[in-house]
Amino acid sequence: MLKGFKQFLLRGNVIDLAVAVVIGVAFGKVVDALVKDLLTPLIAAIVGKPDFSAIKFTINGSLFAIGDFINVLVAFLSVAAAIYFFVVVPVNAVMARARRGQAPPDPTTKQCPECLSTIPIQARRCAFCTSPVSPA
């Protein structure tokens, strides 16, 4: 039983997942700090106040606390923007730079000249319209 547990723990995907969770939690703290310490004061400087929770209205005795929703929405958009501009864009730029010298992979499909269906590159006859096609 312990041997199986040891194999489970030492598989690459379990360790990768554990590392990803730890890094994700640490990165979450960095993004939270960025939003709380930089973006929220910036919003406060532009709009006039960083907290919208006081915005509410009542209809037929039902309280609509729309300010809380606005706070959560602003926080979500701030986190999404921070992740996009500080993680996704730089990683995409690095990946594009790394792929610059590589040749594109060979195609595995082609189009039938008659019906324009996508068929395997080695096909001699279209599976959709049965017209003969030239091999690649």
N, CA, C and O atoms as a DFTB+ gen file, in Angstrom:
544 C
 N C O
     1  1       0.830      -1.191       0.000
     2  2       0.000       0.000       0.000
     3  2       0.873       1.252       0.000
     4  3       0.587       2.200      -0.732
     5  1       1.916       1.270       0.798
     6  2       2.793       2.442       0.832
     7  2       3.564       2.601      -0.468
     8  3       3.886       3.717      -0.874
     9  1       3.864       1.464      -1.129
    10  2       4.572       1.545      -2.401
    11  2       3.706       2.259      -3.449
    12  3       4.201       3.096      -4.205
    13  1       2.417       1.923      -3.486
    14  2       1.506       2.585      -4.411
    15  2       1.363       4.065      -4.104
    16  3       1.304       4.889      -5.017
    17  1       1.307       4.411      -2.810
    18  2       1.215       5.816      -2.407
    19  2       2.466       6.574      -2.835
    20  3       2.383       7.709      -3.303
    21  1       3.630       5.935      -2.670
    22  2       4.891       6.561      -3.067
    23  2       4.910       6.794      -4.581
    24  3       5.339       7.854      -5.036
    25  1       4.445       5.805      -5.370
    26  2       4.390       5.970      -6.817
    27  2       3.442       7.100      -7.207
    28  3       3.716       7.871      -8.126
    29  1       2.319       7.182      -6.488
    30  2       1.360       8.248      -6.755
    31  2       1.981       9.613      -6.516
    32  3       1.812      10.525      -7.325
    33  1       2.700       9.758      -5.411
    34  2       3.308      11.047      -5.086
    35  2       4.445      11.415      -6.022
    36  3       4.672      12.594      -6.295
    37  1       5.159      10.417      -6.514
    38  2       6.319      10.716      -7.334
    39  2       6.008      10.824      -8.825
    40  3       6.901      11.103      -9.625
    41  1       4.756      10.607      -9.201
    42  2       4.395      10.852     -10.598
    43  2       4.545      12.340     -10.887
    44  3       4.298      13.175     -10.017
    45  1       4.942      12.662     -12.086
    46  2       5.216      14.050     -12.434
    47  2       4.013      14.964     -12.318
    48  3       4.158      16.112     -11.897
    49  1       2.823      14.487     -12.680
    50  2       1.687      15.391     -12.699
    51  2       1.241      15.789     -11.298
    52  3       0.712      16.888     -11.124
    53  1       1.435      14.931     -10.282
    54  2       1.065      15.297      -8.912
    55  2       2.005      16.370      -8.393
    56  3       1.573      17.341      -7.772
    57  1       3.273      16.192      -8.647
    58  2       4.251      17.188      -8.189
    59  2       4.055      18.500      -8.934
    60  3       4.121      19.571      -8.331
    61  1       3.816      18.427     -10.229
    62  2       3.557      19.646     -11.009
    63  2       2.328      20.373     -10.491
    64  3       2.324      21.600     -10.385
    65  1       1.283      19.614     -10.169
    66  2       0.070      20.225      -9.641
    67  2       0.333      20.900      -8.298
    68  3      -0.162      22.001      -8.056
    69  1       1.100      20.259      -7.426
    70  2       1.417      20.848      -6.126
    71  2       2.208      22.148      -6.299
    72  3       1.939      23.142      -5.624
    73  1       3.178      22.128      -7.201
    74  2       3.966      23.335      -7.466
    75  2       3.074      24.430      -8.038
    76  3       3.203      25.594      -7.659
    77  1       2.174      24.068      -8.942
    78  2       1.270      25.056      -9.544
    79  2       0.356      25.677      -8.504
    80  3       0.089      26.878      -8.556
    81  1      -0.131      24.876      -7.555
    82  2      -1.005      25.414      -6.513
    83  2      -0.239      26.384      -5.629
    84  3      -0.743      27.459      -5.305
    85  1       0.970      26.016      -5.237
    86  2       1.773      26.900      -4.368
    87  2       2.101      28.198      -5.094
    88  3       1.977      29.281      -4.521
    89  1       2.515      28.094      -6.340
    90  2       2.837      29.302      -7.103
    91  2       1.573      30.117      -7.349
    92  3       1.614      31.347      -7.307
    93  1       0.459      29.450      -7.602
    94  2      -0.809      30.151      -7.813
    95  2      -1.234      30.938      -6.590
    96  3      -1.698      32.072      -6.713
    97  1      -1.082      30.354      -5.412
    98  2      -1.442      31.065      -4.177
    99  2      -0.524      32.272      -3.983
   100  3      -0.985      33.363      -3.645
   101  1       0.768      32.070      -4.198
   102  2       1.710      33.190      -4.047
   103  2       1.417      34.280      -5.069
   104  3       1.445      35.465      -4.738
   105  1       1.140      33.892      -6.300
   106  2       0.834      34.880      -7.329
   107  2      -0.477      35.587      -7.013
   108  3      -0.609      36.785      -7.265
   109  1      -1.446      34.864      -6.467
   110  2      -2.710      35.484      -6.057
   111  2      -2.486      36.588      -5.037
   112  3      -3.144      37.627      -5.084
   113  1      -1.564      36.364      -4.121
   114  2      -1.249      37.397      -3.123
   115  2      -0.611      38.615      -3.782
   116  3      -0.887      39.753      -3.400
   117  1       0.238      38.372      -4.768
   118  2       0.872      39.489      -5.480
   119  2      -0.187      40.303      -6.233
   120  3      -0.169      41.533      -6.202
   121  1      -1.101      39.613      -6.903
   122  2      -2.145      40.308      -7.652
   123  2      -3.077      41.048      -6.700
   124  3      -3.468      42.181      -6.979
   125  1      -3.438      40.424      -5.578
   126  2      -4.279      41.110      -4.586
   127  2      -3.610      42.385      -4.076
   128  3      -4.261      43.421      -3.937
   129  1      -2.315      42.303      -3.800
   130  2      -1.588      43.483      -3.335
   131  2      -1.540      44.558      -4.421
   132  3      -1.671      45.747      -4.131
   133  1      -1.353      44.139      -5.656
   134  2      -1.336      45.096      -6.761
   135  2      -2.673      45.824      -6.858
   136  3      -2.719      47.044      -7.014
   137  1      -3.762      45.058      -6.764
   138  2      -5.087      45.664      -6.860
   139  2      -5.351      46.571      -5.665
   140  3      -5.794      47.707      -5.831
   141  1      -5.079      46.068      -4.454
   142  2      -5.399      46.819      -3.233
   143  2      -4.512      48.048      -3.062
   144  3      -4.994      49.114      -2.677
   145  1      -3.212      47.904      -3.347
   146  2      -2.270      48.979      -3.047
   147  2      -2.019      49.944      -4.205
   148  3      -1.579      51.071      -3.980
   149  1      -2.291      49.520      -5.434
   150  2      -2.008      50.394      -6.569
   151  2      -3.253      50.772      -7.369
   152  3      -3.508      51.951      -7.614
   153  1      -4.025      49.764      -7.772
   154  2      -5.157      50.053      -8.652
   155  2      -6.329      50.706      -7.917
   156  3      -6.933      51.645      -8.436
   157  1      -6.655      50.224      -6.721
   158  2      -7.768      50.826      -5.976
   159  2      -7.487      52.289      -5.628
   160  3      -8.384      53.115      -5.798
   161  1      -6.287      52.657      -5.147
   162  2      -6.021      54.089      -4.941
   163  2      -6.059      54.896      -6.245
   164  3      -6.440      56.067      -6.238
   165  1      -5.670      54.280      -7.348
   166  2      -5.755      54.967      -8.633
   167  2      -7.214      55.237      -8.988
   168  3      -7.546      56.327      -9.456
   169  1      -8.080      54.263      -8.770
   170  2      -9.513      54.464      -9.001
   171  2     -10.044      55.549      -8.071
   172  3     -10.833      56.398      -8.487
   173  1      -9.613      55.523      -6.820
   174  2     -10.047      56.541      -5.863
   175  2      -9.608      57.931      -6.308
   176  3     -10.343      58.904      -6.135
   177  1      -8.403      58.025      -6.884
   178  2      -7.918      59.328      -7.348
   179  2      -8.735      59.832      -8.530
   180  3      -8.943      61.036      -8.676
   181  1      -9.198      58.913      -9.375
   182  2      -9.953      59.313     -10.556
   183  2     -11.422      59.563     -10.219
   184  3     -11.979      60.599     -10.582
   185  1     -12.051      58.601      -9.517
   186  2     -13.482      58.669      -9.246
   187  2     -13.795      59.501      -8.015
   188  3     -14.836      60.155      -7.959
   189  1     -12.927      59.485      -7.048
   190  2     -13.164      60.275      -5.840
   191  2     -13.276      59.440      -4.585
   192  3     -13.017      59.944      -3.492
   193  1     -13.659      58.162      -4.708
   194  2     -13.687      57.297      -3.537
   195  2     -13.464      55.857      -3.983
   196  3     -13.967      55.449      -5.030
   197  1     -12.710      55.080      -3.193
   198  2     -12.381      53.722      -3.595
   199  2     -13.461      52.692      -3.253
   200  3     -13.384      51.547      -3.697
   201  1     -14.464      53.090      -2.470
   202  2     -15.469      52.140      -1.995
   203  2     -16.852      52.591      -2.452
   204  3     -17.262      53.721      -2.187
   205  1     -17.557      51.715      -3.130
   206  2     -18.881      52.033      -3.634
   207  2     -19.995      51.383      -2.829
   208  3     -21.150      51.414      -3.254
   209  1     -19.681      50.791      -1.673
   210  2     -20.673      50.019      -0.920
   211  2     -21.815      50.879      -0.383
   212  3     -22.852      50.340       0.002
   213  1     -21.654      52.184      -0.349
   214  2     -22.722      53.051       0.147
   215  2     -23.822      53.267      -0.893
   216  3     -24.877      53.813      -0.572
   217  1     -23.582      52.842      -2.136
   218  2     -24.591      53.022      -3.182
   219  2     -25.642      51.923      -3.043
   220  3     -25.346      50.743      -3.235
   221  1     -26.865      52.314      -2.711
   222  2     -27.967      51.364      -2.577
   223  2     -29.279      52.087      -2.764
   224  3     -29.365      53.303      -2.596
   225  1     -30.298      51.327      -3.112
   226  2     -31.627      51.904      -3.238
   227  2     -32.661      50.864      -2.828
   228  3     -32.372      49.669      -2.773
   229  1     -33.866      51.336      -2.542
   230  2     -34.930      50.462      -2.074
   231  2     -36.142      50.601      -2.985
   232  3     -36.546      51.707      -3.344
   233  1     -36.717      49.453      -3.354
   234  2     -37.954      49.431      -4.126
   235  2     -38.918      48.487      -3.410
   236  3     -38.630      47.302      -3.238
   237  1     -40.061      49.022      -2.999
   238  2     -41.082      48.237      -2.297
   239  2     -40.508      47.458      -1.111
   240  3     -40.864      46.299      -0.896
   241  1     -39.641      48.081      -0.360
   242  2     -39.067      47.469       0.830
   243  2     -37.908      46.524       0.569
   244  3     -37.341      45.977       1.515
   245  1     -37.542      46.318      -0.687
   246  2     -36.406      45.453      -1.023
   247  2     -35.170      46.318      -1.235
   248  3     -35.182      47.261      -2.027
   249  1     -34.110      45.985      -0.518
   250  2     -32.866      46.747      -0.589
   251  2     -31.987      46.187      -1.714
   252  3     -31.706      44.990      -1.755
   253  1     -31.565      47.051      -2.605
   254  2     -30.651      46.693      -3.681
   255  2     -29.304      47.339      -3.372
   256  3     -29.122      48.540      -3.572
   257  1     -28.353      46.524      -2.880
   258  2     -27.022      47.025      -2.530
   259  2     -26.134      46.934      -3.765
   260  3     -25.248      46.084      -3.842
   261  1     -26.375      47.799      -4.710
   262  2     -25.646      47.766      -5.974
   263  2     -24.182      48.157      -5.795
   264  3     -23.339      47.771      -6.605
   265  1     -23.874      48.901      -4.766
   266  2     -22.494      49.314      -4.510
   267  2     -21.591      48.129      -4.209
   268  3     -20.432      48.122      -4.626
   269  1     -22.097      47.117      -3.488
   270  2     -21.297      45.924      -3.220
   271  2     -20.978      45.195      -4.513
   272  3     -19.863      44.711      -4.713
   273  1     -21.985      45.123      -5.397
   274  2     -21.755      44.495      -6.696
   275  2     -20.709      45.269      -7.492
   276  3     -19.850      44.663      -8.132
   277  1     -20.768      46.576      -7.461
   278  2     -19.779      47.396      -8.181
   279  2     -18.382      47.170      -7.614
   280  3     -17.414      47.086      -8.369
   281  1     -18.269      47.069      -6.277
   282  2     -16.967      46.795      -5.652
   283  2     -16.385      45.470      -6.147
   284  3     -15.212      45.397      -6.515
   285  1     -17.214      44.426      -6.153
   286  2     -16.740      43.116      -6.594
   287  2     -16.397      43.147      -8.076
   288  3     -15.406      42.550      -8.496
   289  1     -17.199      43.829      -8.864
   290  2     -16.941      43.928     -10.297
   291  2     -15.636      44.673     -10.581
   292  3     -14.855      44.253     -11.435
   293  1     -15.402      45.761      -9.880
   294  2     -14.157      46.524     -10.057
   295  2     -12.960      45.678      -9.635
   296  3     -11.926      45.694     -10.303
   297  1     -13.088      44.942      -8.536
   298  2     -11.997      44.075      -8.078
   299  2     -11.710      42.985      -9.116
   300  3     -10.551      42.710      -9.428
   301  1     -12.771      42.367      -9.649
   302  2     -12.582      41.324     -10.659
   303  2     -11.913      41.882     -11.909
   304  3     -10.956      41.297     -12.417
   305  1     -12.405      42.993     -12.399
   306  2     -11.817      43.587     -13.600
   307  2     -10.370      44.009     -13.365
   308  3      -9.533      43.892     -14.260
   309  1     -10.079      44.494     -12.171
   310  2      -8.709      44.883     -11.841
   311  2      -7.789      43.667     -11.822
   312  3      -6.687      43.713     -12.367
   313  1      -8.236      42.583     -11.199
   314  2      -7.432      41.360     -11.157
   315  2      -7.248      40.805     -12.569
   316  3      -6.141      40.419     -12.943
   317  1      -8.324      40.764     -13.353
   318  2      -8.228      40.250     -14.719
   319  2      -7.268      41.096     -15.558
   320  3      -6.467      40.554     -16.319
   321  1      -7.346      42.410     -15.423
   322  2      -6.449      43.288     -16.177
   323  2      -5.001      43.103     -15.727
   324  3      -4.088      43.072     -16.553
   325  1      -4.796      42.980     -14.418
   326  2      -3.434      42.779     -13.911
   327  2      -2.852      41.471     -14.430
   328  3      -1.697      41.434     -14.855
   329  1      -3.628      40.410     -14.400
   330  2      -3.136      39.122     -14.891
   331  2      -2.859      39.212     -16.391
   332  3      -1.831      38.724     -16.860
   333  1      -3.760      39.826     -17.138
   334  2      -3.568      39.908     -18.586
   335  2      -2.324      40.721     -18.945
   336  3      -1.479      40.259     -19.711
   337  1      -2.213      41.924     -18.395
   338  2      -1.125      42.808     -18.805
   339  2       0.219      42.455     -18.190
   340  3       1.256      42.752     -18.784
   341  1       0.234      41.826     -17.008
   342  2       1.504      41.538     -16.355
   343  2       1.925      40.078     -16.472
   344  3       3.049      39.738     -16.102
   345  1       1.049      39.199     -16.981
   346  2       1.413      37.794     -17.138
   347  2       1.193      37.327     -18.575
   348  3       2.135      36.871     -19.224
   349  1      -0.025      37.432     -19.076
   350  2      -0.356      36.858     -20.380
   351  2       0.414      37.542     -21.507
   352  3       1.015      36.861     -22.339
   353  1       0.408      38.854     -21.548
   354  2       1.097      39.568     -22.630
   355  2       2.602      39.299     -22.609
   356  3       3.164      38.999     -23.662
   357  1       3.290      39.393     -21.448
   358  2       4.733      39.087     -21.467
   359  2       5.038      37.633     -21.824
   360  3       5.998      37.374     -22.550
   361  1       4.242      36.676     -21.330
   362  2       4.494      35.271     -21.656
   363  2       4.266      35.027     -23.140
   364  3       5.042      34.305     -23.766
   365  1       3.227      35.609     -23.716
   366  2       2.998      35.463     -25.156
   367  2       4.149      36.060     -25.963
   368  3       4.542      35.503     -26.988
   369  1       4.686      37.179     -25.508
   370  2       5.813      37.794     -26.208
   371  2       7.056      36.903     -26.139
   372  3       7.771      36.755     -27.130
   373  1       7.306      36.319     -24.987
   374  2       8.459      35.425     -24.831
   375  2       8.285      34.179     -25.694
   376  3       9.233      33.737     -26.342
   377  1       7.077      33.611     -25.707
   378  2       6.816      32.414     -26.518
   379  2       6.938      32.730     -28.007
   380  3       7.468      31.915     -28.762
   381  1       6.461      33.890     -28.442
   382  2       6.580      34.276     -29.849
   383  2       8.043      34.464     -30.226
   384  3       8.454      34.091     -31.325
   385  1       8.825      35.033     -29.333
   386  2      10.245      35.229     -29.594
   387  2      10.963      33.882     -29.683
   388  3      11.872      33.714     -30.496
   389  1      10.556      32.922     -28.846
   390  2      11.183      31.605     -28.866
   391  2      10.827      30.838     -30.142
   392  3      11.635      30.045     -30.624
   393  1       9.636      31.060     -30.694
   394  2       9.181      30.351     -31.896
   395  2       9.660      31.007     -33.189
   396  3       9.420      30.463     -34.267
   397  1      10.316      32.137     -33.118
   398  2      10.687      32.884     -34.314
   399  2      11.538      32.084     -35.290
   400  3      11.310      32.155     -36.497
   401  1      12.504      31.331     -34.803
   402  2      13.424      30.621     -35.685
   403  2      12.925      29.258     -36.127
   404  3      13.570      28.620     -36.958
   405  1      11.808      28.790     -35.607
   406  2      11.325      27.443     -35.930
   407  2      10.482      27.461     -37.200
   408  3       9.768      28.422     -37.486
   409  1      10.588      26.374     -37.947
   410  2       9.760      26.218     -39.145
   411  2       8.369      25.760     -38.716
   412  3       8.236      25.027     -37.736
   413  1       7.341      26.180     -39.430
   414  2       5.995      25.734     -39.075
   415  2       5.866      24.228     -39.278
   416  3       6.533      23.673     -40.151
   417  1       5.024      23.552     -38.492
   418  2       4.881      22.100     -38.642
   419  2       4.227      21.754     -39.975
   420  3       3.483      22.544     -40.555
   421  1       4.531      20.549     -40.438
   422  2       3.936      20.088     -41.699
   423  2       2.434      19.934     -41.519
   424  3       1.975      19.504     -40.461
   425  1       1.662      20.284     -42.550
   426  2       0.207      20.164     -42.424
   427  2      -0.211      18.694     -42.369
   428  3       0.442      17.834     -42.961
   429  1      -1.301      18.414     -41.656
   430  2      -1.831      17.051     -41.562
   431  2      -3.153      16.917     -42.299
   432  3      -3.669      15.812     -42.461
   433  1      -3.703      18.045     -42.746
   434  2      -4.967      18.015     -43.480
   435  2      -4.865      18.904     -44.714
   436  3      -3.965      19.736     -44.835
   437  1      -5.810      18.705     -45.622
   438  2      -5.915      19.549     -46.818
   439  2      -7.394      19.725     -47.120
   440  3      -8.241      19.091     -46.492
   441  1      -7.706      20.588     -48.084
   442  2      -9.096      20.819     -48.454
   443  2      -9.418      20.090     -49.748
   444  3      -8.602      20.035     -50.668
   445  1     -10.617      19.534     -49.802
   446  2     -11.107      18.914     -51.030
   447  2     -11.386      20.034     -52.033
   448  3     -12.042      21.013     -51.676
   449  1     -10.910      19.925     -53.273
   450  2     -11.141      21.001     -54.235
   451  2     -12.598      21.106     -54.675
   452  3     -13.010      22.149     -55.182
   453  1     -13.376      20.061     -54.495
   454  2     -14.778      20.077     -54.929
   455  2     -15.707      20.648     -53.854
   456  3     -16.458      21.589     -54.110
   457  1     -15.649      20.065     -52.644
   458  2     -16.621      20.470     -51.605
   459  2     -15.994      21.307     -50.495
   460  3     -16.693      21.756     -49.587
   461  1     -14.674      21.521     -50.563
   462  2     -13.929      22.332     -49.602
   463  2     -13.970      21.771     -48.176
   464  3     -13.790      22.518     -47.214
   465  1     -14.204      20.463     -48.037
   466  2     -14.147      19.806     -46.732
   467  2     -12.700      19.582     -46.339
   468  3     -11.826      19.492     -47.201
   469  1     -12.448      19.495     -45.061
   470  2     -11.111      19.209     -44.563
   471  2     -10.932      17.691     -44.505
   472  3     -11.718      16.984     -43.876
   473  1      -9.881      17.205     -45.174
   474  2      -9.623      15.771     -45.231
   475  2      -8.165      15.510     -44.875
   476  3      -7.344      16.425     -44.944
   477  1      -7.822      14.265     -44.490
   478  2      -6.420      13.956     -44.183
   479  2      -5.517      14.183     -45.388
   480  3      -5.945      14.042     -46.534
   481  1      -4.292      14.529     -45.123
   482  2      -3.349      14.886     -46.189
   483  2      -3.072      13.698     -47.117
   484  3      -2.795      13.910     -48.298
   485  1      -3.137      12.461     -46.625
   486  2      -2.843      11.274     -47.426
   487  2      -4.053      10.764     -48.212
   488  3      -3.914       9.819     -48.989
   489  1      -5.225      11.355     -48.034
   490  2      -6.436      10.861     -48.686
   491  2      -6.335      10.998     -50.195
   492  3      -5.807      11.980     -50.715
   493  1      -6.862       9.978     -50.894
   494  2      -6.905      10.021     -52.351
   495  2      -8.315      10.277     -52.858
   496  3      -8.520      10.571     -54.036
   497  1      -9.297      10.160     -51.945
   498  2     -10.694      10.397     -52.297
   499  2     -11.342      11.101     -51.105
   500  3     -11.093      10.739     -49.955
   501  1     -12.165      12.096     -51.380
   502  2     -12.833      12.853     -50.320
   503  2     -13.870      11.964     -49.639
   504  3     -14.646      11.282     -50.308
   505  1     -13.881      11.974     -48.318
   506  2     -14.835      11.172     -47.557
   507  2     -16.228      11.784     -47.584
   508  3     -17.203      11.106     -47.259
   509  1     -16.340      13.030     -47.959
   510  2     -17.624      13.722     -47.930
   511  2     -18.326      13.683     -49.288
   512  3     -19.509      13.355     -49.367
   513  1     -17.597      14.017     -50.357
   514  2     -18.229      14.057     -51.670
   515  2     -17.727      12.947     -52.591
   516  3     -18.208      12.825     -53.717
   517  1     -16.785      12.149     -52.142
   518  2     -16.158      11.010     -52.844
   519  2     -15.450      11.386     -54.126
   520  3     -15.161      10.503     -54.933
   521  1     -15.159      12.640     -54.348
   522  2     -14.405      12.998     -55.539
   523  2     -12.929      12.665     -55.333
   524  3     -12.430      12.778     -54.214
   525  1     -12.223      12.259     -56.381
   526  2     -10.795      11.959     -56.242
   527  2     -10.008      13.240     -56.005
   528  3     -10.299      14.281     -56.593
   529  1      -9.016      13.146     -55.143
   530  2      -8.130      14.294     -54.855
   531  2      -6.708      13.831     -55.051
   532  3      -6.393      12.655     -54.873
   533  1      -5.866      14.746     -55.414
   534  2      -4.452      14.382     -55.633
   535  2      -3.757      14.241     -54.289
   536  3      -4.020      15.016     -53.369
   537  1      -2.869      13.255     -54.167
   538  2      -2.123      13.102     -52.906
   539  2      -1.173      14.279     -52.728
   540  3      -0.743      14.901     -53.699
   541  1      -0.859      14.570     -51.488
   542  2       0.017      15.696     -51.193
   543  2       1.390      15.356     -51.616
   544  3       2.303      16.167     -51.461
